[in-house]
Amino acid sequence: MSAKIVALANQKGGVGKTTSAINIAASLAMLEKLVLLVDFDPQGHSTTGLGFRKPDHNAGSYALIKGAPIESLVLTTEVPMLRVVPAGKDLAQMEFELFELPQLQELRNALQPVIDHYDYILIDSPPALGMITLNALTAADEVIVPMPCEFFAMDGLAELAETIRRIQAGPNPKLVLGGILLTMAEERTNLGEAVASEVRQAFPGKVFQTSIPRNIRLAEAPSHGKPVAFYDLKSKGAQAYLNLAREWIGLEFNVSKDYS
């Protein structure tokens, strides 16, 4: 069975996208799914957040796009069923190269040799709607959109939704919106509840029930090179991402959601 390829995307920075990429990937792995996380952001924060140094030139996801065999780039993490393709600053060159000669199939083609090796392939894309992100969306079966419970986040969500529709109408008709993930949620605040309600009305059935709270352990874990569950399993952040992974799998396979 081929891997489900999922891009995490939002053109706004600081929305919890990379935090979500790392911790969804780790949570799925903890649920005994074999996961490959492709760091496709020139900032390389998924790479460093899993305890690796940013790779030298031609040793990460840019090399993958340039034709290096993906098997030679995959790194083993401390999470037993989680692997990562790292990213470094050289990936930024891709933005200009593909802009001059637009090609949206590069990442999709590069992933094909391992499509049958994993249960999930997650792609952490940069906070922009440029050629790198468009490649990620073209390669993906689904897109998950992390969105903070803040007023101005709605504007960015509408723009991304339009980009998804254009990708569906062009290079990737099979792309679906897998879900909107509310991040940085604060309990019992009027603003957070209002934003969540508005998003649920605008995208019925597409907003995860599980939201991710503001949590100091989530902020601390990347500096230790660990997913939050491997830094503090009992923290609210770790439990939220584990519940999210259970919800996602439960929805996907239509099984009972027993989160005990």
C-alpha positions as CSV (number, residue, x, y, z in Angstrom):
1,M,0.0,0.0,0.0
2,S,1.4,3.4,-1.0
3,A,2.2,6.0,1.6
4,K,-0.2,8.8,2.1
5,I,1.7,12.0,1.3
6,V,0.7,15.0,3.4
7,A,1.9,18.5,3.1
8,L,1.8,21.0,6.0
9,A,1.3,24.4,4.6
10,N,0.5,28.0,5.6
11,Q,2.1,31.0,4.0
12,K,2.2,32.8,7.3
13,G,5.1,32.3,9.6
14,G,4.8,31.6,13.3
15,V,1.6,29.5,13.1
16,G,3.0,26.2,14.5
17,K,3.6,24.6,11.1
18,T,7.0,23.1,11.7
19,T,6.1,22.2,15.3
20,S,3.1,20.4,13.9
21,A,5.1,18.6,11.3
22,I,7.6,17.3,13.8
23,N,5.0,16.3,16.4
24,I,2.4,14.8,14.1
25,A,5.2,12.7,12.5
26,A,6.5,11.6,15.9
27,S,3.0,10.8,17.1
28,L,2.1,8.7,14.1
29,A,5.4,6.8,14.6
30,M,4.5,6.2,18.2
31,L,1.2,4.8,17.0
32,E,3.3,2.3,15.0
33,K,3.1,3.9,11.6
34,L,6.3,4.2,9.6
35,V,6.8,7.8,8.8
36,L,9.1,9.9,6.6
37,L,9.3,13.6,7.3
38,V,10.7,15.6,4.4
39,D,12.0,19.0,5.5
40,F,11.2,21.1,2.5
41,D,11.8,24.5,4.2
42,P,15.1,26.3,3.7
43,Q,15.1,27.3,7.3
44,G,15.6,23.6,8.2
45,H,13.8,23.8,11.5
46,S,12.3,20.3,11.2
47,T,15.9,19.1,10.8
48,T,17.3,20.9,13.8
49,G,14.1,20.2,15.8
50,L,14.8,16.5,15.5
51,G,18.4,16.9,16.7
52,F,20.3,17.1,13.4
53,R,22.6,19.8,12.1
54,K,21.5,21.4,8.8
55,P,23.2,19.4,6.0
56,D,26.1,20.5,3.9
57,H,25.5,21.4,0.2
58,N,24.0,18.4,-1.8
59,A,23.2,16.4,1.3
60,G,19.5,17.3,1.9
61,S,16.2,17.9,0.2
62,Y,17.8,20.2,-2.4
63,A,20.0,17.3,-3.4
64,L,16.9,15.2,-3.6
65,I,15.3,17.7,-6.1
66,K,18.6,17.7,-8.1
67,G,18.5,13.9,-8.6
68,A,20.2,12.4,-5.6
69,P,18.7,9.0,-4.6
70,I,16.3,9.6,-1.7
71,E,17.5,6.5,0.1
72,S,20.9,8.1,0.4
73,L,19.5,11.2,2.2
74,V,17.2,9.6,4.8
75,L,18.3,9.9,8.4
76,T,17.2,7.7,11.3
77,T,15.8,9.6,14.3
78,E,15.6,8.6,17.9
79,V,11.9,7.9,17.3
80,P,12.1,4.2,16.2
81,M,9.6,4.5,13.2
82,L,10.4,8.1,12.1
83,R,12.9,9.0,9.4
84,V,13.7,12.5,8.0
85,V,15.2,14.0,4.9
86,P,16.9,17.1,6.2
87,A,17.0,20.6,4.7
88,G,19.6,23.3,4.5
89,K,19.9,26.8,3.1
90,D,20.8,25.5,-0.3
91,L,17.1,24.6,-0.8
92,A,16.4,28.3,-1.2
93,Q,18.1,28.1,-4.6
94,M,15.2,25.9,-5.8
95,E,12.8,28.9,-5.6
96,F,14.7,30.8,-8.3
97,E,15.6,27.8,-10.5
98,L,12.0,26.7,-10.8
99,F,10.7,30.2,-11.2
100,E,12.8,30.6,-14.3
101,L,11.6,27.2,-15.6
102,P,8.4,26.3,-13.7
103,Q,8.3,22.7,-12.8
104,L,5.8,21.4,-10.2
105,Q,6.5,17.7,-10.4
106,E,10.0,17.6,-9.1
107,L,9.2,16.6,-5.5
108,R,6.5,14.1,-6.5
109,N,8.9,12.4,-8.9
110,A,11.7,12.3,-6.3
111,L,9.4,10.6,-3.7
112,Q,8.3,7.8,-6.0
113,P,11.2,5.3,-5.2
114,V,10.1,5.1,-1.5
115,I,6.3,5.5,-1.9
116,D,5.7,1.9,-0.9
117,H,8.2,1.9,2.0
118,Y,6.2,4.2,4.4
119,D,2.7,4.5,5.8
120,Y,3.0,8.3,5.8
121,I,5.2,10.9,4.1
122,L,4.9,14.3,5.7
123,I,6.3,17.4,4.0
124,D,7.1,20.6,6.0
125,S,6.9,23.4,3.5
126,P,8.1,27.0,3.9
127,P,5.9,29.9,5.1
128,A,5.3,31.3,1.6
129,L,3.3,30.4,-1.5
130,G,6.3,30.2,-3.8
131,M,7.6,27.4,-6.0
132,I,8.8,25.2,-3.1
133,T,5.3,25.2,-1.5
134,L,3.6,24.6,-4.9
135,N,5.9,21.6,-5.4
136,A,4.9,20.3,-2.0
137,L,1.2,20.7,-2.8
138,T,1.6,19.0,-6.2
139,A,3.3,16.0,-4.5
140,A,0.7,15.6,-1.8
141,D,-2.5,13.7,-1.4
142,E,-3.6,15.9,1.4
143,V,-2.8,19.2,2.9
144,I,-3.0,20.0,6.6
145,V,-3.2,23.7,7.5
146,P,-2.0,24.8,11.0
147,M,-3.7,28.0,11.9
148,P,-3.4,30.0,15.1
149,C,-6.5,31.1,17.0
150,E,-5.9,34.7,16.0
151,F,-8.1,37.2,14.1
152,F,-5.7,37.9,11.1
153,A,-5.0,34.3,10.5
154,M,-8.3,34.0,8.6
155,D,-7.0,36.2,5.8
156,G,-4.1,33.9,5.2
157,L,-6.4,30.8,5.3
158,A,-8.6,32.2,2.5
159,E,-5.5,32.9,0.3
160,L,-4.2,29.4,0.9
161,A,-7.6,27.8,0.1
162,E,-7.6,29.6,-3.2
163,T,-4.1,28.3,-4.0
164,I,-5.3,24.7,-3.1
165,R,-8.2,25.2,-5.6
166,R,-5.8,26.2,-8.3
167,I,-3.6,23.2,-7.7
168,Q,-6.6,21.0,-7.8
169,A,-7.6,22.5,-11.1
170,G,-4.1,22.1,-12.5
171,P,-1.2,19.9,-11.6
172,N,-2.8,17.8,-8.8
173,P,-6.6,17.1,-9.1
174,K,-6.4,14.6,-6.3
175,L,-5.2,17.0,-3.7
176,V,-7.7,17.4,-0.8
177,L,-7.8,19.6,2.3
178,G,-7.1,17.0,4.9
179,G,-7.9,19.3,7.8
180,I,-7.4,22.7,9.5
181,L,-5.5,22.4,12.8
182,L,-6.1,25.1,15.3
183,T,-2.9,26.0,17.1
184,M,-1.8,28.2,20.0
185,A,-5.3,27.8,21.5
186,E,-5.9,29.4,24.8
187,E,-8.7,27.9,26.9
188,R,-11.7,30.0,27.7
189,T,-10.8,33.1,25.7
190,N,-13.5,34.9,23.7
191,L,-11.2,35.6,20.8
192,G,-10.0,32.0,20.5
193,E,-13.6,30.7,20.6
194,A,-14.8,33.3,18.1
195,V,-12.0,32.4,15.6
196,A,-12.5,28.7,16.0
197,S,-16.3,29.1,15.4
198,E,-15.7,31.2,12.3
199,V,-13.3,28.7,10.8
200,R,-15.6,25.8,11.5
201,Q,-18.5,27.7,9.8
202,A,-16.3,28.5,6.8
203,F,-14.9,25.0,6.4
204,P,-17.5,22.6,7.8
205,G,-16.2,19.2,8.6
206,K,-12.6,20.2,7.8
207,V,-11.5,21.5,11.2
208,F,-9.9,18.9,13.6
209,Q,-11.7,18.6,16.9
210,T,-8.3,18.4,18.6
211,S,-6.6,21.8,19.0
212,I,-3.0,22.5,20.1
213,P,-2.7,24.6,23.2
214,R,0.0,27.2,24.0
215,N,2.4,25.1,25.9
216,I,5.9,25.9,27.2
217,R,7.1,22.3,26.6
218,L,6.3,22.6,22.9
219,A,8.5,25.7,22.8
220,E,11.3,24.1,24.7
221,A,11.4,20.7,22.9
222,P,13.1,21.8,19.6
223,S,16.1,23.3,21.5
224,H,16.7,19.8,22.8
225,G,16.3,18.3,19.4
226,K,13.3,16.2,20.4
227,P,9.6,15.9,19.6
228,V,7.6,17.1,22.6
229,A,6.5,13.5,23.5
230,F,10.2,12.5,23.9
231,Y,10.8,15.6,25.9
232,D,7.8,15.6,28.2
233,L,5.2,12.9,27.4
234,K,2.8,14.1,30.1
235,S,2.7,17.7,28.9
236,K,-0.4,19.2,27.4
237,G,1.4,19.7,24.1
238,A,2.5,16.1,23.8
239,Q,-0.9,14.7,24.7
240,A,-2.6,17.1,22.2
241,Y,-0.5,15.9,19.3
242,L,-1.1,12.2,20.2
243,N,-4.8,12.9,20.4
244,L,-4.6,14.6,17.0
245,A,-2.9,11.7,15.4
246,R,-5.5,9.3,16.9
247,E,-8.3,11.5,15.6
248,W,-6.8,11.7,12.2
249,I,-6.3,8.0,11.9
250,G,-9.8,7.4,13.4
251,L,-11.4,9.7,10.8
252,E,-9.4,8.2,8.0
253,F,-10.2,4.6,8.7
254,N,-13.6,5.2,10.2
255,V,-12.8,3.4,13.4
256,S,-14.0,4.1,17.0
257,K,-12.0,7.0,18.5
258,D,-11.0,5.5,21.9
259,Y,-8.4,7.9,23.2
260,S,-7.8,6.2,26.5
